[in-house]
Amino acid sequence: MEFLVCISKAPDTTTRIAFAEGNTRFDEEGVQYIVNPYDEWYALVRALEIVESSGGKVVIASVGGADVEPILRKGLAIGAHEAVRIDATPEEAGQVAEELAAYAKDKGFNAIFCGKETIDHNSSAVPAMMAEHLGLPCVALCTSLEYEGEKAIMTRETANGIEKIGVTGPFVLSAAKGMAEQRIPNMRGIMAARTKPLTVAPASGASATTSIEQFALPAAKAGVKLVDADNPAELVRLLREEAKVI
Amino acid sequence: MKCIAFIQTKGGQASKASLEAAGFAAGIGETVAVVSGELNGDGGLGAVGVSRVLQGPAKLDDAQLAKLVSAATDKEGANLIVSAQDHLGKAVAGRVAVRLGAGIIAGVTSAPDGGSYTRNVFSGKATAQVKGNTDKLVVTTTPNAIGMPEAQGGSATVEAFQTDLGENKIEVLEAARPSGGDRAPLPEAELVVSAGRGMKGPENWGIIEELADSIGATTACSRPVSDIGWRPHHEHVGQTGIAIRPNLYIAVGISGAIQHLAGVNGSKVIVVINKDPEAPFFKAADYGIVGDAFDVVPKLTAALKAL
């Protein structure tokens, strides 16, 4: 099996978000970047587990400037075999999907893995868009993947609960929690990552179809109203008469 | 502006998230709905302002659904395509955007201001105003954010709709079984009761379930609790689990780490029950009780049952 795992750079989950230039740009000062957790913990680890047990190769790809190379090295340290940086600076999901699809088009991957969303833009749009560009089925919100011969057996989240499905032939999936467990790279992996191939592929020149005009931070809460622990009936009254939520 | 609303149905009725999406579209322009499969009457769509419903065949995969919605968009000459940002919307909306050469603005949380749409970014830590640069635009609406439109008492006409859809490439081997029983799915739930490590062990979740049942709420949990296997993964709310926006979120024994707050701070009202008065969650709460969960929760349940 040869798998492509698409990974994205994202601000560390503990980041306090701030904006610059009249709230038009994310303020990167002091921000630590990580591999987007859904891409790393679930998509990459599951791809590696399958290849480690039945052979093959895992290629990781990220769309961005030289600043995405540290996360590609992290992916290599966790166990990916090769890394590709697609040399574009996307502003939105549509460009990311188009660039990834242009790269993957003629490579013959058995499956393309993504996380279900990035923790910065949260669109959940890239997997489906990439699948449409490539003419492949897309299994969104996938929670498990096994192979029975050539057939991929997956479970996915739907509005009605967990559904079990089968796909024969290449497909795109977006990984949700449950698919695999986070893997911490060991020293051997980190050393090996330094010499694994990291190549740069040219951009296809996709243009942005949407633009962010301005960011804003949510209004702060007015302050908590504390209720005595011996009087939960008062809380019920407040929820009913003041907040009107029950 | 003419709009297409892509609708998910359950038992022939449009889902709540889809009705919100349809009402959102109807507030912008004349709206034609697209459904796949069975429909009871107009599925409740006329009442939220939809004029006509195009009914396609049942049992389509995401690529076929995208073809159906795109063909309907062309046929109607629509330029705004709206779907809920639910499980199916995440699989289909992006494909529709690619087919139509349209931009996509996903997870919108309020009616547009001119051509500008507001959506959550950084997992709910911030919002962004976004506009489309294309003639056609795909917009998905976050469940339980826009709110249900006022019922208008209208009805929509239903027409069969067919186009070349190609073959279904996803074989359903076992139909979905609801994981949370009769409770509303977390992304759509209006009332959520959530608990964390303060519960000390999975055997103590009975009082959380009882509290949830007393108001018909859906249960959820913090990340550590799902990671150590006390509760199933699908209950994990937060930045790396499910982002929710219920009307009421009751958090029991959860300290309120920034990653947890990111996934729940869209909740309209937050109640925190924690024995540690310094728990950071109190700063993000509307109401709080400082006290031991094992003492407070049963009393709160009793008070709710007395309503």
Interface residues (C-beta under 8 A of the other chain):
Chain A: P11 T13 T14 T15 R16 I17 F19 P37 Y38 W41 E92 A93 G94 A97 K116 I119 D120 H121 N122 S123 S124 A125 V126 P127 A128 M129 A131 E132 H133 G135 P137 C138 V139 A140 L141 T143 I153 R156 E157 T158 A159 N160 G161 I162 E163 K164 I165 G166 V167 T168 G169 F171 S174 K177 G178 A208 T209 T210 S211 I212 E213 Q214 F215 A216 L217 P218 K221 A222 V224 K225 L226 V227 D228 A229 D230 P232 A233 L235 V236 L238 L239 R240 A243 V245 I246
Chain B: Q8 K10 S15 A17 D61 D62 A63 A66 Q85 D86 H87 L88 K90 A91 V92 A93 G94 R95 A97 V98 R99 G101 A102 G103 I104 I105 A106 G107 S116 R119 N120 V121 F122 S123 G124 K125 A126 T127 A128 Q129 V130 K131 G132 N133 T134 K169 I170 E171 V172 L173 E174 A175 A176 R177 P178 S179 G180 P185 L191 I215 S226 H233 H234 H236 Q239 T240 G241 A243 N247 L248 I258 Q259 A262 N265 K268 V269 I270 V271 V272 F282 K283 A284 A285 D286 Y287 G288 I289 V290 G291 D292 D295 V296 K299 L300 A302 A303 L304 A306 L307
